[in-house]
Amino acid sequence: MALAVAHTLVHGGSLVVEAGTGVGKTFAYLVPALLSGERVLVSTATKTLQDQLFARDIPELLQALGLPLRLAMLKGRGSYVCQQRLELAQQATSLPDRQAFNTLAQVQAWARTTTTGDLAEVPNLDERSALIPLITSNRDNCLGSPCPHWRECHVNAARREAMAADVVVINHHLFFADMAVRESGMAELLPTVRVVIFDEAHQLNETGIQFLGKQLGTGQLLDLARDVLAAGLQLARGLVDWQKVVSEFEKTLRDWRLVVGKHPANTKLKWSDPEPHGVHPLDWAQALHDLSESTERLQAAVENVVDAAPDFQRLHERLSDVLSLITHFENPCAPGSVRWVEVGGQMRCFEAPLDIAETVQNKLLGSDLAIPAEGSAGAPLPRSWIFTSATLGDDDKLSWFTEPCGLNNAQVLRMQSPFDYQAQAWVHVPRLMVPPKDPGHSAEVGDTAIQIARALGGRTLVLTTTLRALRAIGAQMQEAFGDSGELEVLMQGESPKRELMSRFRKAIEPGEKGCVLVASASFWEGFDVPGEALQAVVIDKLPFPPPNDPLVEARSQRLEAQGRSSFNDYFLPEAAVSLKQGAGRLIRRETDRGALVVCDNRLVNTGYGRRLLAGLPPMKRIEQLPELLSALREIAKT
């Protein structure tokens, strides 16, 4: 892999590498990149890996290679404390909850000594804290150069360091945010870099479409209304009846939300007609019209005091952006995109492209391809693009990744894991379990997981495909182990992800109780527990995409219109990648041992299931649960 990366760095072009667990892909791309003498940009999907690269991996390599390179890390605005908004939070008479007051005091003490302003430095700061949006800036509420703290701004300091560095570590969200709005500082950075590496590249497409589309929601508009009210009362009290004008705006928002009606949380409504599915056309049109007029009245109020403080100029611009978005959503959806409305407590309108292929081809690969070589007399060299992950598809062309990312002409390399899966791991599929559609399926999954966790004394991760299954299986396991206190059952959502992972890893330490974690969504990947703390992964069913999701449905329809099979060319590859990601939690190093249990007999009873099974690491098959439990009891003893 390192040789392939080095060849791409010399000659330019695009390289896509699927590197199985244990290959050492991080060092395989870092060593040739650091030795190349080029400026290097490394982008990751998660802040966790971003921090790991910046604080551990790259410094270790620079020391080992004796390279005097300058390293910098750049995150989005929401990762850095904003001194201006911190002061406003200190002056606020109310905060979202009681815990926010304690957190604010902790952040205030830390802010006086920090040199980076990175909130990741604050001990035990919950990433879900309601305080964070109040003490960080975003594109909408940043005051820019008129800000009284502009010179000492942590975001600006991070950007200056990035511009002066030889190696810069960013994340995919920041990369695409800049492509969408040219706001993050990447606009100046990217043209100076010849080598761009995307680690955890499997998330690139889904991250990209979030930023390349448009969205308008009641949450963001309520935040805007609160910012107008706060600025008005602090900086222009008495000049406008701020309470009245903001109250009227908020009422219009509530009326807009009520037009859609009641729905369970995270419901996605299709939006192929002028109005979302199930919403009365005239009511929807009238609600958008009223929202536009109410926004104009709020903007007029701000315009009356726009010269009173820099805050009002920025608020005026934000309101102009909102009016543009309302107009956009009043018109038909853009070609090649899909619309939907997500409802729950709040409501958000989305419009997104089906993939990032066109953007990658036109704005990345198709523009600015050649820049002067480092240390040369100006001879141009093509830019080098490296894309890598442990899971990028289930065919030799890695088409699951390359097609939506517009990388059909890239060089493709697949590196198998060096682990001896036949000796290290077993796979079990309960053939007699009821089908996933059966109402009793989750209960049978829970019963199987209880037996496995009891055999191991914990050390079990249960991955579910839905939140409903998570709650059902988690409650069943908590009831089974709650009275005896035999094991502790952790459930996603009960504590921050960081705390859940820490507690799970510590469960094998002397004096600690055995532990089971029941989780969904983000725990299918990026959950790294090497060693004996994790020796069984139980998956409730094959992770097919939900067919009624508007984005999934639009992608399927596009394939069918092209004469292709949406099941074979979309649903199966999606399930294969997700299944490999989940299975990848089990074996993380050469000495690990354990079992993967997939509670979906379609994996062995159907032709497509056998295709999915073939895409998994070559683990030893165990047909009967008693035999598996016996094997697990043996490894629990060692």
N, C-alpha and C positions, 0 to 999 in steps of 0.2 A: 504493500500500500504506500509506504514511504517513497519507493522508487517511482510509482505512478504519479504521486503528488509532485515529486521533484521534476519529473518530465513535463508536467503541465505548467509548473512555475517557469520553466525555461522557455517553452514554446507558446504558452498562452492557451486559451480555449477553456472548455468546461469539462470537468471530471466529476462523475457521480460514483460514490463508493458506498456500498452496503458492507459494513464491517461488523460481524457477529460479536456477541459479548465475549470479552477476553482477548480480542485482537490487539487492543492497545491503540485504538484509532486516534485518541487525543495526541499521543506522542508521535504517531505515524504521520500526522499532518503538521504538527508543530515543529518537529526537528528540521525537515527540509525548508519550511517557511522561515524559521528563524535564521537558518544558515544562508538563505537566498540573498540577503543584503537588501531586500525590497521592503517597502512599507507594507504592513500586513493589517488587515481588518478581519477579526474573528467575531462571528455572530452566533449566539446560542438562543435556544428557545426559552430557557428558564434563567431567572436571576441566580438560582442556586449554582448552576454550572458556570455562569458568568463570574460569580464570586470565587468559585473553585479555581477557574483558569487564572484569574487575576492574582489571587492571594497565594496559590500553591503551585499549580502545574507549570505555568510559564516562568515564575521566578526560579523554581528548581532547575528547569532546563537551561535557563540563562546562566546560572551558576555553574552547572555541569559542563556547559559548552564554552564557558569563559567569554560570553558575549556581552559587551557593554551597551545593550539596547535599552531604550527608554520605553516604559510600559505605562499605559493609561487605560482606565475603564470609564465608559460613558453609559449612563442609564437615562431613562426618560425623566421628565420633570417631576413626576409623582414619586420618585425615589429620593428626592432631596428636599430638606426643609427649606421653606421660603421665609426669610426673615420678616418680610412685610406682612404676610398672612399669619405668621406666628404672633406678631404684635396685635393684629386684629383679633385673633383668637383669645389673647390675654385680656383684651378689653371687652370681649363679649360677655353679656350678662347671663347667657344660658349656653349650654353645650348639649350634644345629643343624649348623653347619659352620665350617670355618676362616675363611672369608671374613666370617662374622658377627662375629668378634672384631675384625677391622679396621674393619668398618662401625660397630660399637658405639663404638670409640674416636673415630671421626669424628663420630658423633651426639653423644657426650658433650661434645666441644669446642664444637660448634655450639649445643647446648642451653644453655650458659652465657651466650650472648649474644643468642639469638633473643628477639624481642618477641612473635611470633605463635605460635610452636611448630609452624608448618605444615611438615611434612616435605618439601614440594615445594621448600623453600629449600635443602635439603642437596644439595650438588653431586654429580652422578652417582650418586645413590641409586637403585638398581634397585628398581622398584616390585614386583618379584617376590621381593625379599630375604626370607629366612626370619626375619630379625630383626624385621621390622616388627610382626608380631602380638605380639611379646614386649615392645615398648616403647610400644604404643598400647593404649588401653582400648576396650572395647565395652560394650554394655548389660549383658552378663552379669557382667563382672568389675570394672566401675567401683564404687568404694566409696561414692561419693556424699559427703554432707556430713561423715561421720566421717573422710574421707581427710585425712592430715596436710598435703597440698598443695592442699586445696580452695580456699583463697583465691587462690592464684596459678595455678590450673588454666587452661590455655590454651583448653580447650573452653568453659569458663564465660566467659572473657574475650571469646571470639569471639561468644558469644550475647549478652552485654551490649552489645557494639558493634552487633550486628544490631538489637537492640531500640531503639537510639538513632539508627539511620541512616534516611535518606530513601529510599535505594535499597539493596536487599540482593540479592546474587547467590548462589544456591544450586545444587544439582543434583537431578535427578529422584530419585536414590537416597535422598537425605536427605528429600525431600518425602514419599515414600511410606513410608519407615521411620517417620516421625512419625505418619502416618495409621494405621500398623499398631500402634505401641506407645506413641505419645504421649511420646516420650523425647528427641527431638533438639532441643527448644527451639522447634520450629515451632508447637507448641500455643499458645504465648503470642504468637508473631510474626504468624501468618496472620490472626487476627481484627483486627489493626491495619492491615492492608494492603487497599487497595481495587482495586489494579491488579496482576494476576498474569499474567506472560508466560512461556510455555514455548517456548524455542527448541529445535531438534533434537527437535521434538515427535513425530517418527516412532518414537522409541524409548519413548514414554510407556507404551503398553500392556504391552509385554514387561517393562519395568522394574517397573511396578505390580504385575503378578501375582506377581513374586518376593517381594514384601513382604506382599501381602495373603493369601498362603497360609501353609502351615505346613511346616516341615522338621525332620527329626531324623536326624543322621548320626553315624557312628563317629568322624569327625574332631573334631566339636565336643565329643563326649563324652570323647574322649581328652584334649582340651585342658582340660576340666573336671577330669578325674582328676589331671592334672599340677598344676593350680592347687591342688587339695586337698592333694596330697602336698607341694608347696612350702610352702604356708601351715602345714601341720601340722608339718613338720620345723623351720621357722623360728620359729613362734609358739607351738607346743604340743607340743614334743618330749617324749616319754616318757609323755604322757597317753593316747595311743592308739597302737596298732601300725599306724602310717600305711602303711608298706610293704606289710603284709599285706592291709589292707582295700582299698587302691588296686589291688594286684595281682589280687585276686579280681574286682574290678570290671572291670579290663582283660581278664581271661580271659573273662568273660561277653560282653564286646564282641566278642572274637575269635570266640567260638562263634556269636554272632548273625550275624556276617559270613560264617562258613563255611557256614551253612545255605543261603545263596543260591548258593554254588558259584563256580566260576571263570568269568570273562567278560572279553572285551577291555575296555580302558579306555573309559570314557564310554558303556558299554552302558546302555540304558534299558529296564527291564522293565515291561510293563504290569501294572496292579494293579486290575482290576475285580472280582475275587473277594475273599474275606476275606484271601487271601494273594497275593503277587506271582506272575506267570506263571512256571511251571516249578519252583516251590518247593513242597515237601511241606507240606500244610496243618497237620498235627500238629506238625511240626518248627518251623514258623514261629510257631505259637501258643505252643509251649513256650519258644522262644528269647525272645519278647517278655515272657513271664511271668517267666523267669529274669532278664532285664534289669531288670524292674520291682523284683523282690525285691533284686537286687544294689544298685540305686540306693537303695532304702530303707535297706539296711545302711550304705551310705556316708553317707547323710543322718543316720542315728542316730549315727554316729561324730562327725560335725561338730556335731550337736546337743549332745553331751557337753561341747564346749569353746566353745560359741557365744558365751559372754561373755568369752572370753579376748582377742578382738581383733575390730574391725569386719569384717575379712576373712571371718570364719566366718559372720557373719550374712548376708552377700551370697552366700556359697557355699551356705548352707542354702536361700536363696530360689531359686538357680539349680537346685538339685536338685529342688525342688518343681515348678519349671517343666518339668523333664525328665520327672518322673512324670506330669504332666498331658499332655504330648505322647505318651508311651507309651500312656496310656489312650485318647487321641484316635485313635491309629493302630490300636488294637485294635478299635475300633468302625467301622461302615461309613463310607464317604466322604460328605462333606457334599454335598447336592443342588447342582447347577450347578458342581461342581468335578470335577477329575480327579486321580487318584493314579498315581504311578509310583515305581520304585526305580532310582537311578542307581548303577551298580557299576563298580569298577575296583580300584585299590589299596584304596580306602576305599568306604564305602557310605552313601548318603543316601536317606531316604524323603521324598517330596514330596507335598503336596496343594496344588493351586492352582485359583483360579477360571479359567474359560476366557477371560475378559476383565475389564476394569475398568469396564465400562459402568454397572453398578449402583452401584459406589462413587462414580464421578464424579457421577452424577445425584443420589444421596442425600446424600453427604457434602461434595460441593463445590458443585455448581449448586443443589442443593435445600435447602441450609441456610445460614444466615447471609448471605442474599443482599444485604441492604441494611445499610449502615453510614452514619453521619453523614458528610456531605460536608465536605471540608477547609475550615476557615475559615467554616463556615456555622453557623446557630443550631440545628443538630441535624436539618436536613432530610435524610431518608435518600436515598442513591443506590445503585442496584444495583452489585454488584461487577463489574469488567470482567475477562474471561478472554481472553487472546490465545494462540493455538496456531499455530506456524509452523515450516516446514522446507522444504528444497529438494525433498523427495519425500514426498507424502502419499497418493498413489493414482493410478489410471489412468482415472478417470471424472470428470465435471464435479462430482459431489457429494462427491468424495474419500472415498467410502464405506469404502475400505480402512482409513482412519484414523477417520472419524467414527462408524462403527457400533460397533466394539469399545470406543471411548472414550465412548460415550453422548452424542455431540454431534450427534444427528440434526437438532436444531432450530437449530444454530449457523449464522451467516452464513458462506458459503464464498466465497473469492476465490482465483483462480489467476492467477499472474503469470508469464508466459513469460520465459525468459532473454533478455537483450538481445544475446547473442553471435550472430555471423553463422556458424552452424555449417556452412552450405554452402561457405563460403570457408575456414573454419578446420579442418575435420575430415572424415575419411573413415571409412566403416564397411565392413567386409569380413566376409562369411560364407563360409567354405570349403565349397562345395556338395558336393564329392566326398569329404570327410572321413568316416570311418566313424562310425556312430551312437555316442552317449555310452555305451550299454550294451555296446558291443564291447570286448573286453579290450585291443585295440590303440589305443583312443581316446587315452589319456594320452600314449602315445608319439608319435602324430601331432600332438597339441597341442604337445608339447615340440619336435618338429622345426620346426613353424611358428614357434614363439616364438624358436627359435635363429636362424632366417633373419631374422626381424624385428629382433632385438637386434643381429645382425651388420650389418644395413643401417644401423642408427642409431648403432652404436658404443655400445650400452647403452641407457639412457633408456627402459627397458621395464619395465612392471609386469604380472606374470602373476597373475591372480586365479583361485583354484580354489574349487570348491564343497565339496570334501571334503579332509580331511587326507591321505587315501591318495593322491589326485591330486597334492596339494602335494608330498609326498615323492617320488613317481615323477617328476614333471616337474622338480622342483628337482634331483634327483640326475642326471637326464639332461642338464640344462643345465650343471651343475657339471662333469660328465665332458667335455662338448663344449668348454668353455672353460678347463678346469683345466690341461691340458697346455701350451697355448699361452700362457696368462696374458693372453689378449686382453681378456677382460672379467672382472669380479668378479660372481659370482652369490651373492646374499644369500637366505637362506631364513628365513621366519618360524619362531620357536622357537629359533633358534641364538643370538640376542642379544635384549635387551629391545627393545620396539617403538620406544622413543625413539631408541636407537642405530641401528637399521635405517633409520629415517626420516632421521636426520641424515647417515648415510653415503650414502644414495641421493641426497639433495639436493646434497651436495658433489661428486658424481662428475663434474660438468661444469666444475669449477674447474681452472685450469691445473695440469698435473702430476699430476692425479688419473686413475685408471683408470676406464673406462666401467663402468656398473653395471646389473645386472638384479636385480629383487626378485620372488621367488615367494612369494605369501602367500595367506591365506584369512581367513575370519571377520572380525575387526575391521578389516582393511585395506580392506574393501569400502566403508567410509565413514570420514570423519574424517581421511583421509590427503590432506593438502593440499600439492601440489607444483606451484605455478605456474611458468611459464617453460619453458626448454628441457630441464630435468632429466628431464621425463617427456613423451615424445612418442608412446608406444604403450601401450595397455592391451589385454591379451589375456585373454579370459574363456573358461574351458574348456568350460562348458556352461550351459544355462539353469538359474537358481538356484531350482528348485522346492523347497518344504519337503519333508523326508523323510516319506513317507506312514506309515511305521511308528513315528514318534515319538508317544508317548501323547497329548501335548497336541494335536498336529496331527490325530490320528485322532479325538479327542473333539470337536474343533471341526468336523471334516468330518461326523461323525455327527449333530451338532446341526443343521447346515444341511440335511442330507438328511431329517431328521425334520420340518423345516419346509417340505418340498416344494421346496427349492432345490437347485441344482447345486453340490456342493462344489468341483468343478473350476473352474467359471466364476466362482463367488463367493468362493472362498478361494485355491485353488492358483494360478490365473492372476494375480489381483491381488498376491499375495505375490511371485511371480516378477517381475512388472512393476516393483514397487517396488525389489526387490533389484538387478535389472538396471540400472535408472536410477541407483541409488546407485553401482554399480560403474563405469558409463559416465561418471558425474559426476567421476571422478578425473582425466579427460583434459584438459578445457578449463576452466581456472580464471580466465582473464582474456582481455581482448580481443585480445592479441597471440599467444596460444598457438596452436600447430598440432600436428596429430597424427592417429593412427588408432586406431579401436576395432575389434578383431577378436574376433568371437564364434564359437567353434569348435563350433557346434551347428547343423546345417542344418535342424533343425525350425523355426528362426526364419524361414526363407524357403519351406519346403516344406509348412507346415500353416497352416490358417486361424487357429488361436490364436497361432501364431508371428508372423503378420503383425500381429495385435493388439499383441503385445509390441514388435515393431519400430516400429509407429506411435507407441508411447509413448516411444521414445527421442528425443533431440534430432535435428532434421532434418539429419543429416550426409549428405554426398555418398556415394553407393554406388559402390564399386569391386568388380567381379565377380572379377577374376583376381589371384592372389597376385603374379605377376611385375610387373604394373602397380603394385600397391601398394608393393612393395619399391622400385621405381624412384622413386616419389613420395617415399618415406621417405628414400632416399639424397639426394634433392635438398634436403629441408628440413634434413637433417643437415649439409649443406655451408654453410647460411646462418647 
